[in-house]
């Protein structure tokens, strides 16, 4: 295996001399005043001492060149050789190539321009490379090959134009530290590691690279922490690299995934913020990965795709994911098995929380029949990026497009969460013309609801609502409904009673009749009919939820009287009511029957019944 690695390394050096040179530059990225991306300041060549390329092949060669060039130090741990302040500009060779040494040395404060590669370290130990600027090389900016314990820190690597080159390339080198380097504009990878184990890759800034910001291949037990990576294919990508730890990295504007873990087992992905990914924020196909307290923000596809087994996914933030399709679609894809998904925050799934325990009262569904049983109401805090989640409208929500409003309506929205833990206030605005003009109806609210008197606004079917959340630092986020709603006068005409409407005398059965109550929104109307036998002092119900406008009344069980009234109450499906009462009292009276004997014929008594109707009083 050792021999194979040497052959691969030699091949990698040969490709540093391409036939053609292509410069690659990704449009976009952070502006100069954005968080985490410093301006690249290339120092003036006049502040350096001109030098020819430096090639050192062993310890004796190092000692001889140190004497010849008046380099400080003697190669000991307490007094290392120091190559400092030189400017090497070359076209056809390496600028600095040091190999096969065991002495202690530093390369610091140098400027290297062009050349087939910047600095090449091969088969050595005890090297410290710091505070150098390497730019415009046709191959890798800096290479550490077959070397252990090398420290590369605080260097600026800029405009590496060689095809498939790396700003920093580590080959078969263990226990190395690559820290605080700025790598910007590379026609390949930012940091590439092959067969390199137990290394620390920390606090580097990588921006505008053709391939991946940090790429590990066959490199295990590495710590990748506190890096800022923007504008690459993938921000961080692992292949066959096991037990690596990825912590507190800020990764954004990736063309593909923010972080991709391929066939790499027992890795930990913790406290990272992955934003504006062209595909998934995190794509995992390695088993037994711990995915904890990360923030997946504004990815074109889901925040997380899990294609492996036995992973632990907890306390992560999923915010505005799946933008290419619908932000309301599922934020998580799990096609593996035995993955534990619990207690994450999903910004579209934050209500209801009736018991106010910060756990949503309904599980979050994903990947068919799978559920996160304890989705959180509020976002988990992170110091890496200040995000204020959108206050989403709960009522009236997007499914109620075309809903009509009149009178008092309660507008309800979800809690907006701040990743810095700031307090949040809300402003509410309403538009009657589809969003062209807005009227603020509430300002600086701490609650998440508002009673809106729609009847005070002009009638229109183009109403939209806008909720703006703002934290104490001035960061704001807003939610505008895509649906449009209607404000329309909501009335229900009276069910005018036609009969009995006063003065009638009735008995037996009787048709109570009234005019239909007209509902201005066209909603269904039902009727409740009452009668009073004491001129309205008390009322008895005859029928409720009646849908017709004629009711046959059997009055056989009702006592006679002359103080009767009828009342009809109409109720629309929306709950509004109207009513009418007989204009005056009417009478219920049964007829008197008088029998008079008029003759006796043949022993038979003939009876004539005279029927006298009671006169109206």
Beta strands, then each sheet from edge to edge (+ up, - down):
strand 1: 49-50
strand 2: 54-56
strand 3: 81-84
strand 4: 86-90
strand 5: 94-101
strand 6: 105-108
strand 7: 111-114
strand 8: 117-124
strand 9: 127-130
strand 10: 133-135
strand 11: 142-145
strand 12: 151-153
strand 13: 156-171
strand 14: 177-179
strand 15: 182-194
strand 16: 200-202
strand 17: 205-209
strand 18: 214-217
strand 19: 223-225
strand 20: 228-230
strand 21: 236-239
strand 22: 245-247
strand 23: 250-252
strand 24: 259-262
strand 25: 268-270
strand 26: 273-275
strand 27: 282-285
strand 28: 290-292
strand 29: 295-297
strand 30: 304-306
strand 31: 312-314
strand 32: 317-319
strand 33: 332-334
strand 34: 340-342
strand 35: 345-346
strand 36: 364-366
strand 37: 370-372
strand 38: 393-395
strand 39: 404-405
strand 40: 408-413
strand 41: 424-431
strand 42: 439-445
strand 43: 449-453
strand 44: 460-471
strand 45: 476-480
strand 46: 485-487
strand 47: 497-499
strand 48: 505-506
strand 49: 509-514
strand 50: 525-532
strand 51: 540-546
strand 52: 550-554
strand 53: 561-572
strand 54: 577-581
strand 55: 586-588
strand 56: 592-601
strand 57: 604-612
sheet 1: 1+ 4+ 7+ 10+ 13+ 11+ 8+ 5+ 2+
sheet 2: 1+ 4+ 7+ 10+ 13+ 15+ 17+ 20+ 23+ 26+ 29+ 32+ 35+
sheet 3: 1+ 4+ 7+ 10+ 13+ 15+ 18+ 21+ 24+ 27+ 30+ 33+
sheet 4: 3+ 6+ 9+ 12+ 14+ 16+ 19+ 22+ 25+ 28+ 31+ 34+
sheet 5: 36+ 37-
sheet 6: 38+ 40- 43+
sheet 7: 39+ 46+ 44- 41+ 42-
sheet 8: 39+ 46+ 44- 45+
sheet 9: 47+ 49- 52+
sheet 10: 48+ 55+ 53- 50+ 51-
sheet 11: 48+ 55+ 53- 54+
sheet 12: 56+ 57-
end
